[in-house]
Amino acid sequence: MRVIEPLGQEDLDVLRLESRSVAGHTLKIAVLQPSGHLPRPDVDSLRRHVAARLSGAPLLRCRLREGRRGRAPAWVDDPTFDVRRHVRPLPVSERGSSPTADRCSHRR
């Protein structure tokens, strides 16, 4: 796998803190609403939009290569990257409810 970028100091610090109960992952949740006369975007349109812009942010297509056998941890190109795993719909009944956010954050 091609190394895109070695881990920076901040990433290394977060990685050192990780344990069974602490994970240094991030999650973004977007609530999509219709805007004026425009309908709410569907998930396929959103995926196409994100995929078209990924070349401008190559780290978003990477995964962590753990440091082993003398190699330093690094961000490497993920040949199995699929935008469908990262942009997923989650129908909700109550906007912004804590149970919905909890359910979403525990999904893989």
Summary of the structure (lengths in Angstrom):
residues: 108
radius of gyration: 17.1
end to end distance: 23.5
largest distance: 57.3
contacts: 190
relative contact order: 0.20
helix: 36%
strand: 13%
